[in-house]
């Protein structure tokens, strides 16, 4: 069902085959399939020129200069470009077109499969870890958080994006870390943690959380306390699993990779460039000279809340690290679109929203998400007619501003949930011991 919904969304929006982001992804895949390092602009110079000017994945703005084309073609992390190159390889192996590169539609079908995999992972996580909820509630959550997730449909299938795999890698790392078997806890959790770092980078923020469950909170501690021989061996095994993935994916691309990463981070945190769906666009208009103070205060609040949870609310340890993920995607980054923010949003939804602390955040996501989706999902082929837009574009300066308001509302309600966790009293909120038994795999 999940795949059917996404294939339909792809089929009725053929105009998005020319989406600028999709063209960039195709450029990266074409470089990889030609065995060219996307991060080294001197590698494969002649082929780069041909790819920039041919009809495949052409975008007039991106392709205006070779320098700009090189910049965007090498703007994703190694595992991302390897998977994009894999799509090109799959196109060749399947024999769809022996004379050209994978079509835009084929990429979109692959992205639909990626998001469907994410939906399966979300279902696995909800069925296993939303223990205090009824089966009916879990099934409804799977429907609206996975299968019919409005923002994932909008920023994944209608607008072709591949970021669903990032959330899948993070959830799988956490899922296996909370398992009983050592292979799952230490190797599979480590592999998916490494993948979540090598794909879009934000998996680095959940490394302590996965380590907590996989090593400090799983298996036998032994007589030596927290750092017994058993746990030291577990820590080494886990670290080796993570590093193996990072080395396999990143070593082939060392030339230029570090420079690309530092450039992307500095560009996305430049306070002079608050664009796209950044939640701070609203405050740049309202408080043009003081919005930076509000942003700094919000960062401090998030970090203090995470610290309080780690110190005094260890039964809610996942709340602290989910907060750090959302802090990065929604608060610290200033130039991202909603697809980037949705990585943090969706991770928080799945990991946190079985708790009553975040009930408003969950219902807000569903209601506001479908209002946004109504503006973009056609009910017929060739893009027409569209559903009645419940948030018409003339109410906002631009489409991204509407998305910024959505992300701002979600962030505010997440802060409300964090406050409830920190202010909680009684047995449920009391500080818990370091070692807790791992949850067995169903």
N, C-alpha and C positions, 0 to 999 in steps of 0.2 A: 504493500500500500504506500509506504513511504517513497519508494522509487517511482511508482505510478504518478504520484502527486508531482514529483519533481520533473519527471519527463513531460508531463502536461504543461507545467509552468515554462519549461524550455520551448516546447512546441508552439505555444501561443505567443511567444515573444521573440520572433525571428530577428527583429531589429536590434536586439542586444548582442547579436553575433559581432557587431562592430564596436562593442563596448571597449573603451580605452584600456581598462585593466586586462581584459581578455587578450587584447593585442600584445600587451607587455608579457603576459604569461606565455603566449605562443612564441614570441621572440626568444625568450629564455630557453624554451624547449627545443627550438630550432638550433640554437647555439650548441646545446648539449649533445643533440643527436649528430652534430657535425664534429664532435670531440673538441669543442672550443671552450676554454675557460671563460665563463660569463663575466668574471671579475677582473680579467686582464684585457684591457682594451687593445693591446698590441697583438694579442693572440688571434690568428685568423682574420687579419685585417680585410683582405679582399672578400672573403665570405660575408663578413659583417656588412660591407658596403652593399653587396647584392641583396642580403636579407632586408636591409633598411629600405631599399628602393623597389623591391618586388611587391606584387599585389597581396601576398599572404601576410595577414596581420598588419597591413599598412594603416597608419594613422598620421594624418598630415602634421599634427603638432609634435608628436613623439619623433617622427622621422624627419623633422625639419633640418636637423643637423646630426652628423654622425656622433658627435660628443653626447648629445642628449639621448640619442638612441642607445648608445653604449651604457649610459648611466641607468636608464630604466630597465634595459635587458639584464643588467647585473644587479638588480636592487632587491632580490630575494635571497634567503639563506640557502645553504647547500642542499638540504634534503628537499626543499621545495623545487629547486631547479632540476634535481635528479628525477623527481617524480614527474615533472613536466616533460623532461626528456624521455621518461618512460612512456608517456602518452604518445609521443612521436614514434617510439619503437613499436608500440602496440599497433599503431596505424599501419606501419610498414609490414609487421608480421601478419596482420589480418589481411593484407593485400587489398585494402580499400582503394588505394591510388598509388601506383608504383612510381609516378612521375612527380609527385608533389609532397607537401607537408600536410599534417593532420588539419582537417577543417575546423573552423570555429565551432560548428555544431557538435563535432566529435568531442572537442574539449569540454563543451557544456554537458554532454552526456556523461563524461567521466566525472565531472564535478558533481553531477546528480548522484552518481554511485558513491562518491566520497561522503556526501551528506547523508545518504541512506545508511552507510556504515556507521556514521555518527549516531543516527537514530537508533540503531541496534545497540550501540554501546550505552546510550542514555537509558534505554529500556532495561538493559542488564543492571545498570547502576541503581535505578529506581527500585526495581523489583527486589534487589538484594539489601539495600541500605536504608530505604525509607520504611524501616521496620514498624514504626508506630502508626503508620497509615493503613487504612483498609485496602483490600485488593481493588475495590471500585475506584478509590481515590488514586491509587497508583496507575491504573489503566487510563484514567482521565488525564493524569499528569503526563503519561507517555504520549497520549494523543496530542496535547497542546504544547508540550515541551520539546517533542521530537517530530512526530509525523506531520503535524500541522503547525509547527512553530512558525509564527508569522514573520519574524525578522530573519530567520534562517531561510525561509522561502524567498523573501525579498532580496536579502543580501547573500545569496548563494545560488539560487536558480534563476530568478528573474534577472537580476544583475549577476552575471557569472563570476563567482568567487570560489576559491579553493581553501578557505580558512576553516571549514568544518573539520578537516583532518587534524588541525591543531588541537581543537577541543577534544576530539576523539583520543588523541595520544595522551593528553593530560588525564582524562578520565580513566583510561585504561591503566595508566601508571598507578593511579590511586586505587583503582579496583583491585589490581593484583597485589599491591602493597598491603592491602587489608585482608589478604588471603592467609590460609593456614600453611599450605605447602611451601617449602623453601624455594623450589624452582620458581613458583609464581611470585613470591615475595621479593626474592633477591635478584633473579635473572630477568623474568618478564617485566617486573616493575622497573628495573634498571634500564632495560632496552627501550621501553616506551617513554621513560623519563628522558633518556638521551634523544629519542626521536622528537619529543616535544620541545627540546632546546634547539636541535638542528633544523627544525621545520620553520618555526616563526619566532623562536627565541624566548617567548614568555614562559615556557616551561621551566626556565631557570628559577622562577619565583616559587615553584612548588617542590623544588628539590628537598628542602628541609621537612616539608609535610610528608612526602613519600618516604624519606629516610626515617622519620618518626614512626610511621606504621611498619615499614619493612624491617627495620633493624632494632630500634629502641622499644617498640611496642609489639613486636611479634616474636613468637618462639620462646625458647627457654633462655632466661638470663644467666643462669649458672650461679655459682656461689661467689663470684667475684664482683657482684653488683652490676651497675649499669654497664661498665666496660669490662665485662668478663671476656674470657678467651672466645667463647661462642659468639658474642656480639662483635668482637673485633674481627673474627673471620667473616661474619655476615656483612659487616661494613665494607670490608675489602672486596667481597664478592659483588656487592651492590655497586660500589664505585667502579669496579672493573667493567661491569655491564654497561653503565652509563658512558664511561670513557671509550669503550669499544665502538659504540654507535657514533659518538662524536668524531673519533679518529677516522672511521671508515667513510663518513660523509664529508668531513671538512678537509682532511689532508689533501685530496686531489685539487682543492681550490684555494690553497693558502695564498697564492699570489693575488693581492688586491682585496681579499676578503675582509681583513681587519680594517682597511681604509673605508670600505663600503659600509661596514657596520657602524663605525664611528661617525661617518657622514650622515647616515640615516638617523641615528639617535640625536645628533646635534640639530639636524634639520627639523625633526619632529618635536623638539623641545624649545625651539626658538620663539621667545615671547613676542617677537615682531611679526610672526607669521601664524596667527590664530585663524585657521581656515577649516573648510569642510564641515564636519559634524562635531567639532570640538565643543564641549559643554561651556567653554569660556567665551564663545562668541557672544552669548547673551550678555555677559558681564562686561565684555569689551565695549559694547554699545551703551550699557547702563552706567558703568564706572570706568571710563576710558583711562583714567590715571591711577586707579586704585585696585583694579581687578587682580593684579599680581599679588597683593597682600592677602586677598581672599583665597587665592589658589594656594599660597604658602601655608595659610592657616588650615586649609582643608587637608593638605598633606600631613601636617603635624597631627591633626585630629585622627587621621587614619592610622598613623604610626603609633600614637599613644594608645588607641583602642586595641590595635594588634598586640602591643606590649602587655596591656592589662590582661587580655585573654590568655596569652602565653604564660603569664605569671600566676594568675588567679583563677582561670576558667579553662583548665586543660581538657575538660570534657568537651569543649568547643574549639579544640585546636585548629580544626579545618576552617573555622570562621576567620581566624587570624590570617592565614595564608591566602584564602580566597579574597580577603580584603586587600592584600598586597597586590594581587593580580588585577583587581578592579582599579586600585589606585593608579597602577601604571597605565592601563589601557584607557581609562576614562578621565583621570585627573591630570596626570603628568604629561601625556602626549597631547600636543596642541594642533596637529595637522592631520588627524586621522578621520577617515569616513566611518560610517556605522558598521561596516563589515569588520573593521579592526576592533572597534569597541565591543562588538558582539562576541568576540572570543572571551573576554572577561565576563560579560553579562551572562552568557550561556553557561560558563563554568560555575558561576555563583548560583544560578538557578538550580542546576542539578545537584550541587553539593550542599546547598543551604536550605532550599525551600521546602524541605520536609519538616522544618521547625516553625513553630508559631511566631517566632521573632520576626520572620520575614514574610508574613502572609500578605501584607499590603503590596510589597515589592513583586510578589508572584502574580497577584491578580492585576496589578498595574501593567506588568509586561504583557499579559494576554490581551487585555482590553485595548491598551494603547498600541500594541503591536498590530492587532487586526485593523485598527483605524488607519495605520500607516500602510498596511498591505492593501487595503481597499483602494488606495490611490494608484496602485501599480499593477495589479493582477487583472489581465483581460479575461473576459468570459468567452471570447471567440478567438479564432485563429487570425493571423496577420495583425495582431495587436488591437483589434477592435471587435465589439465595443468593450469599454472598460467597466469594471464595477463602479458603482456610484462612489466618488471620492468623498469620504466623510471628513477628511481634513483637506479641503481644496487648496491648491497651491497659492491662490491669490491672497490667502491669509498670512503668508510668510514671505520674507525677502527672497528665499530660494528653497529648493527641495532639501538641501543639506541643513538649513536652519531648522526645519521641522524635525529632522533626525537629531539635531543637537538638543532640542527641547525634550525629545523622548529620552535621550541618554541622561540628560540632567535630572529628569524626574526619577529615573531608575536609581541614579547615584544617591539622590537625596533620601529615597526610601531605604536604600542599603545602609546609609548612615544611621537611620532610625533603628533598623534591625541590630546594628552593632551596638548602639546605645543600650538597647534592651538586654543584649547578652552581657555587657559590662555591668549593668545595674542589677542584674538578676541576683536574687538572694535565695538562701535555702540549700537543700541537699543537691539539687540539680546543678546549681551554679558553683558549688563549693570546689575548692582546688582538689584535683584528683591525683592519685599516685602516678609516678612515671610509667610504671609497667602495668598494662592492662592486657587481658587475653585477647588474641586476635580473633576476628570474626571468621568462622569457617566458611569455606566456599559452599554455596548451595548445591 
